Amino acid sequence: MLEREKYLKTLASYAEKPLIKVLTGVRRCGKSTILQNFAEKLISGGIKKEQIFSLNFEDLALEPLKNYRALHDYLISKIKDDNIQYFVFLDEIQEVESFERVVNSLHLQKNVDIYITGSNAFFMSGELSTLLSGRYIEIPIFPLSFSEFKNAYKELSKNDLYNKYITQGAMPYLINRENSYKEIRDYYGGIYNTVLLKDVVARKKISAPDVLEKVVKFLAGNIGSLNSTKKIADTLTSFGRKISVNTLESYISALIDSLLFYKVSRFDIKGKEHLKTIDKYYIADLGFRNYLLNNERDNFGFVLENIIYLELLHRGYKVSVGKIGQKEIDFVAVSELGQVEYYQVALSIRENDVFEREISALMDIKDNYPKFLLHLDPDPDSVHKGINILNALEWL
């Protein structure tokens, strides 16, 4: 089993603090396994098994506990000693109706440390902050980063590793298995259909799932491209799938809530303001894109861009698309400490016109924050007029 050290350290840093720990992420990205590993770490650190209660509500045996009152009474009956610290892990808690009543009540117990997971869009729609009254910390969980993937395939060269990463996808379940193309496709298809039906169609009561699927395929096929909702709606209409801008916005919002896609807004670097109407979209895992587009091998520059975007999220950055005059900066990344960094991404910069185009946008930024140009050329790292020029695979 691949231990995801970064997340385990994050959970350890919040252990026993008076906050509800909420792990969020697209279905099957590894949340349950991370909780399981953390419980094992607690036990190896001296916590007794009797102090830990772990419930996964996808288990049919727990059907009677999906009633919030029954769940509450069950857990309270187990918490018998006020002088002992207890740890409660509630996995896929959205399966319990009115679960927030249980969680908020348990949170009143000073000796109960609560961890919950959810992949349902319910967790992403802004409702969680109301339900848990600001008493929680959200810990986003992603499919495997490139460096985590490398730890599982240490025998591969960087280039072979990258090709496997973009071909297989980054879901933890697929690691170190002999997966055929069909098995990988079937696996992603199963997750995708569950997300679409449970987290989008059912929750948003969508009456035209066939149109929704056209929207999904358009976004998957146009990762990294600047698009307005009007442009997307007009394109789909021209393909014979008429859709209004309002309906499209509702569909895209639901897909973002499900964590299948991320929307990245533009930021005017000179004007220091976020711009509306035109955005970029990136997909949560390239395995989904492969499934949706039948493994089309194209747009490799945008594929690399998608990977860099997800890596910045892994590292805790808030990310925007930069605008400087008429030029574009692929990513404006702001760290948890407020540090700003600028990123340009290109497959190759060996052609002079590509290099000049990518570098000129960065040079137009007159502040002194770090600037990076990431590429896949097998060249040594260098610095050009203060701009760090790095191999993307080394950076990853």
C-alpha angles and dihedrals in degrees: 000000000000110000114216099215098185093059094043090054091049092052091047090053090057097040114131092002113131095255131102107241110222118191111199132182146122115296116285096010091127107270096133093048092049090053090048092050091048091052088052090050090052091052093047087051093057105273111135121236089239089065093059126075115185121183127176110195094203085073109098090211087072094055092113090057094057086089104090094221092051091048092049094049091047094053095042089053089058096049097079108148122060090200096060126080112232129197120209121194115190111185121197088001093172086080087073112079112230089007090158090071090060094044095047091048093049089048088064088066105091093209098052121095111195130205122179135177133199136168096182117111085242086083095053104043097083093259095107094069089055095044095048095037096229093301096122145078118217117221110192114214120201135188113269118307118227091258092050088049089051091055089060095047104035092152093065125092116241092256094048090046091052092049090050091047094055094039102044099032128226106272110133094226092068095055117120095357126123095244122181120211089255093051092051091047093048091049095052090042090057093051093043094051091048092050092047096046101036104029101034117016098038096039096046094035091232111190098192107050090163090063090045089055090053088054091050092051092047092053092045091050093048104044111156095017121122109243138166120213088243091055091048092047091049091049093050091046090052088055090056097262104111114203132163122234091243092053091046092051089051091051094048091047090054092049090051091048089053088055092234090119137022124215117214119196127209122255123203102223095197096042093040093223139114115248125219137216100037122069143156126236129210129187124238095233130007089226088073090052091050090051095047095046098038092248095301108184103217144102092045091167091059090044089058090045090053090052093049090049092052091047091055088053089049089055092052100255126146106226135207135168109251127228120195111175105306093336130092131226110203095220138010103192124193117194126219087261093052096257111151123217131177125215135192118186127201134161091225135001098186093107110081096225092053092047093048092047094051096042096044093062090053092046090055089065105091101193123094101242117129116277126200136191110196122195142158098236113124091239131128118261116267143171123235117189091331095315117122110228108198140171105251095221091054089048091050 
